[in-house]
Amino acid sequence: MSLGRPIGSEIRQNIVEILHFMKKGYGYEIHKAYLDLFPKASQRVIYYHLKKGVLLKEFSVQEVKKEKGEYSWGETAEKVYYALGSNASPRLMKKVKDYFSNKSK
């Protein structure tokens, strides 16, 4: 008998694919790429999977930056930058590779 949710997640695997080609990114930019590539997922769901992926060592926190700008909530935003962790297993999806290849042109 199995209790709880299975560890694997299609959404988290899709984020692994994105971060493999992005190398490093913060939640909002990962979410933007996700929406361009995969079925719609809320920003909240992406942030949940990023945090869960850190616990599972699929992602690692590379740095946390406070950046100044004009935001609806004030003048600074804290951005947590993620990269692949030791337990990530990218599948090298062609559509994700093509997406990032075309973005760099």
Backbone as CSV, one residue per row, in Angstrom:
resi,resn,N_x,N_y,N_z,CA_x,CA_y,CA_z,C_x,C_y,C_z
1,MET,0.834,-1.181,0.000,0.000,0.000,0.000,0.876,1.242,0.000
2,SER,0.544,2.192,-0.858,1.314,3.419,-1.004,0.584,4.570,-0.320
3,LEU,1.332,5.380,0.410,0.746,6.542,1.076,1.278,7.822,0.451
4,GLY,0.411,8.814,0.313,0.845,10.099,-0.213,1.011,10.091,-1.717
5,ARG,1.548,11.198,-2.211,1.763,11.358,-3.650,3.070,10.683,-4.066
6,PRO,3.113,10.220,-5.302,4.390,9.673,-5.792,5.428,10.787,-5.904
7,ILE,6.689,10.443,-5.805,7.756,11.442,-5.831,7.886,12.084,-7.209
8,GLY,7.736,11.309,-8.270,7.889,11.847,-9.619,6.776,12.813,-9.980
9,SER,7.077,13.763,-10.835,6.090,14.751,-11.254,6.397,15.191,-12.679
10,GLU,5.376,15.171,-13.521,5.564,15.630,-14.897,5.928,17.117,-14.934
11,ILE,5.293,17.900,-14.091,5.595,19.340,-14.048,7.042,19.554,-13.632
12,ARG,7.480,18.858,-12.575,8.862,19.035,-12.126,9.846,18.563,-13.176
13,GLN,9.519,17.476,-13.879,10.396,17.007,-14.954,10.481,18.042,-16.068
14,ASN,9.371,18.690,-16.377,9.386,19.755,-17.388,10.270,20.916,-16.940
15,ILE,10.247,21.231,-15.655,11.119,22.294,-15.133,12.574,21.862,-15.232
16,VAL,12.854,20.577,-14.995,14.221,20.052,-15.161,14.682,20.308,-16.594
17,GLU,13.807,20.022,-17.547,14.158,20.242,-18.958,14.484,21.714,-19.210
18,ILE,13.646,22.600,-18.694,13.850,24.040,-18.882,15.174,24.467,-18.266
19,LEU,15.422,24.081,-17.011,16.657,24.511,-16.344,17.903,23.896,-16.965
20,HIS,17.768,22.738,-17.575,18.926,22.145,-18.248,19.449,23.090,-19.336
21,PHE,18.541,23.652,-20.105,18.956,24.536,-21.198,19.122,25.986,-20.737
22,MET,18.379,26.400,-19.730,18.475,27.768,-19.212,19.735,27.933,-18.349
23,LYS,20.186,26.857,-17.742,21.335,26.789,-16.825,20.989,27.338,-15.439
24,LYS,20.385,28.527,-15.369,20.022,29.139,-14.096,18.855,30.078,-14.360
25,GLY,17.869,30.094,-13.477,16.747,30.993,-13.678,15.955,31.192,-12.400
26,TYR,15.205,32.287,-12.354,14.343,32.541,-11.196,12.906,32.188,-11.574
27,GLY,12.071,32.038,-10.560,10.733,31.502,-10.725,9.910,32.095,-11.849
28,TYR,9.845,33.427,-11.929,9.004,34.060,-12.936,9.474,33.732,-14.350
29,GLU,10.789,33.770,-14.598,11.255,33.476,-15.960,11.125,31.990,-16.291
30,ILE,11.244,31.117,-15.296,10.997,29.690,-15.512,9.524,29.483,-15.868
31,HIS,8.640,30.169,-15.166,7.196,30.074,-15.434,6.869,30.560,-16.843
32,LYS,7.471,31.667,-17.269,7.226,32.172,-18.634,7.627,31.135,-19.681
33,ALA,8.787,30.530,-19.517,9.233,29.491,-20.464,8.292,28.293,-20.400
34,TYR,7.859,27.925,-19.206,6.947,26.788,-19.042,5.664,27.022,-19.833
35,LEU,5.096,28.223,-19.725,3.852,28.525,-20.438,4.034,28.475,-21.950
36,ASP,5.217,28.817,-22.434,5.495,28.754,-23.875,5.631,27.305,-24.371
37,LEU,6.015,26.405,-23.479,6.368,25.045,-23.895,5.359,23.958,-23.535
38,PHE,4.662,24.119,-22.432,3.846,23.037,-21.889,2.433,23.518,-21.584
39,PRO,1.537,22.577,-21.233,0.171,22.986,-20.863,0.200,23.955,-19.681
40,LYS,-0.792,24.809,-19.643,-0.845,25.878,-18.651,-0.682,25.359,-17.220
41,ALA,0.154,26.041,-16.455,0.343,25.773,-15.024,0.472,27.127,-14.338
42,SER,-0.134,27.250,-13.185,-0.081,28.532,-12.476,1.322,28.790,-11.925
43,GLN,1.575,30.057,-11.655,2.855,30.425,-11.069,3.015,29.748,-9.703
44,ARG,1.930,29.651,-8.962,1.959,29.003,-7.650,2.398,27.541,-7.772
45,VAL,1.909,26.843,-8.787,2.282,25.437,-8.996,3.769,25.329,-9.337
46,ILE,4.266,26.238,-10.158,5.691,26.223,-10.518,6.547,26.444,-9.271
47,TYR,6.190,27.442,-8.451,6.951,27.705,-7.225,6.895,26.518,-6.265
48,TYR,5.736,25.862,-6.171,5.617,24.670,-5.331,6.615,23.602,-5.788
49,HIS,6.654,23.354,-7.089,7.534,22.304,-7.609,9.010,22.693,-7.511
50,LEU,9.313,23.977,-7.607,10.702,24.404,-7.403,11.128,24.098,-5.965
51,LYS,10.285,24.439,-4.994,10.611,24.171,-3.589,10.700,22.672,-3.321
52,LYS,9.758,21.913,-3.851,9.763,20.455,-3.671,11.004,19.853,-4.330
53,GLY,11.364,20.378,-5.505,12.551,19.897,-6.211,13.837,20.171,-5.461
54,VAL,13.890,21.278,-4.710,15.068,21.561,-3.881,15.183,20.495,-2.788
55,LEU,14.049,20.160,-2.160,14.056,19.124,-1.119,14.509,17.773,-1.669
56,LEU,14.125,17.484,-2.914,14.486,16.206,-3.547,15.832,16.264,-4.267
57,LYS,16.496,17.407,-4.213,17.797,17.653,-4.848,17.745,17.567,-6.373
58,GLU,16.549,17.803,-6.927,16.434,17.924,-8.382,16.847,19.330,-8.804
59,PHE,16.672,20.289,-7.893,17.073,21.679,-8.115,17.925,22.126,-6.946
60,SER,18.737,23.128,-7.201,19.497,23.751,-6.118,19.322,25.254,-6.221
61,VAL,19.365,25.908,-5.074,19.298,27.367,-5.041,20.714,27.875,-5.277
62,GLN,20.895,28.646,-6.347,22.215,29.164,-6.701,22.520,30.478,-6.003
63,GLU,21.509,31.339,-5.956,21.687,32.620,-5.270,20.327,33.261,-5.044
64,VAL,20.316,34.192,-4.109,19.124,34.982,-3.826,19.549,36.434,-3.972
65,LYS,18.856,37.166,-4.840,19.202,38.567,-5.108,18.021,39.473,-4.811
66,LYS,18.301,40.611,-4.243,17.291,41.666,-4.135,17.567,42.613,-5.288
67,GLU,16.573,42.783,-6.154,16.753,43.614,-7.333,15.784,44.786,-7.299
68,LYS,16.299,45.943,-7.618,15.474,47.156,-7.644,14.703,47.244,-8.953
69,GLY,13.533,47.823,-8.887,12.711,48.000,-10.069,11.399,48.656,-9.695
70,GLU,10.521,48.777,-10.649,9.192,49.339,-10.431,8.202,48.184,-10.374
71,TYR,7.896,47.720,-9.180,6.980,46.605,-8.996,5.695,47.105,-8.351
72,SER,4.614,46.389,-8.548,3.331,46.799,-7.980,3.370,46.817,-6.450
73,TRP,4.273,46.042,-5.858,4.353,45.952,-4.401,5.449,46.824,-3.803
74,GLY,6.255,47.465,-4.632,7.328,48.309,-4.095,8.497,48.428,-5.046
75,GLU,9.646,48.779,-4.470,10.824,49.079,-5.286,11.830,47.932,-5.401
76,THR,11.654,46.854,-4.635,12.598,45.734,-4.725,11.857,44.403,-4.823
77,ALA,12.515,43.459,-5.429,12.003,42.091,-5.518,13.130,41.144,-5.126
78,GLU,12.784,40.116,-4.387,13.765,39.093,-4.053,13.614,37.964,-5.067
79,LYS,14.678,37.678,-5.774,14.651,36.634,-6.794,15.543,35.477,-6.359
80,VAL,14.948,34.304,-6.316,15.677,33.081,-5.974,16.033,32.401,-7.294
81,TYR,17.332,32.247,-7.543,17.806,31.630,-8.785,18.066,30.143,-8.547
82,TYR,17.486,29.326,-9.430,17.598,27.873,-9.336,18.448,27.335,-10.481
83,ALA,19.072,26.182,-10.226,19.795,25.427,-11.255,19.487,23.953,-10.992
84,LEU,19.960,23.089,-11.856,19.741,21.662,-11.658,20.527,21.160,-10.452
85,GLY,19.926,20.242,-9.730,20.574,19.619,-8.590,21.130,18.254,-8.953
86,SER,21.704,17.606,-7.980,22.390,16.330,-8.218,21.445,15.191,-8.613
87,ASN,20.167,15.282,-8.269,19.229,14.217,-8.615,18.407,14.500,-9.877
88,ALA,18.719,15.561,-10.572,17.992,15.887,-11.812,18.420,14.943,-12.932
89,SER,17.441,14.540,-13.727,17.730,13.665,-14.871,17.060,14.234,-16.119
90,PRO,17.714,15.195,-16.770,17.110,15.761,-17.979,16.989,14.715,-19.081
91,ARG,15.895,14.783,-19.813,15.659,13.861,-20.935,16.049,14.506,-22.266
92,LEU,16.423,15.767,-22.222,16.850,16.518,-23.405,15.753,16.567,-24.466
93,MET,14.594,17.043,-24.056,13.446,17.139,-24.960,13.758,18.091,-26.109
94,LYS,13.516,17.633,-27.317,13.828,18.409,-28.513,13.099,19.751,-28.526
95,LYS,11.830,19.782,-28.141,11.089,21.046,-28.210,11.655,22.079,-27.231
96,VAL,12.194,21.635,-26.101,12.795,22.566,-25.146,14.138,23.053,-25.686
97,LYS,14.915,22.150,-26.243,16.202,22.528,-26.844,15.982,23.532,-27.971
98,ASP,15.017,23.255,-28.841,14.716,24.169,-29.960,14.252,25.527,-29.457
99,TYR,13.447,25.541,-28.420,12.932,26.783,-27.844,14.100,27.673,-27.397
100,PHE,15.045,27.101,-26.652,16.165,27.900,-26.167,17.168,28.216,-27.267
101,SER,17.291,27.354,-28.254,18.154,27.649,-29.413,17.625,28.859,-30.160
102,ASN,16.301,28.913,-30.359,15.688,30.035,-31.075,15.712,31.315,-30.264
103,LYS,15.671,31.239,-28.944,15.704,32.423,-28.085,17.086,33.087,-28.124
104,SER,18.122,32.304,-28.324,19.469,32.858,-28.310,19.879,33.483,-29.644
105,LYS,18.996,33.378,-30.653,19.323,33.953,-31.969,18.922,35.404,-32.051
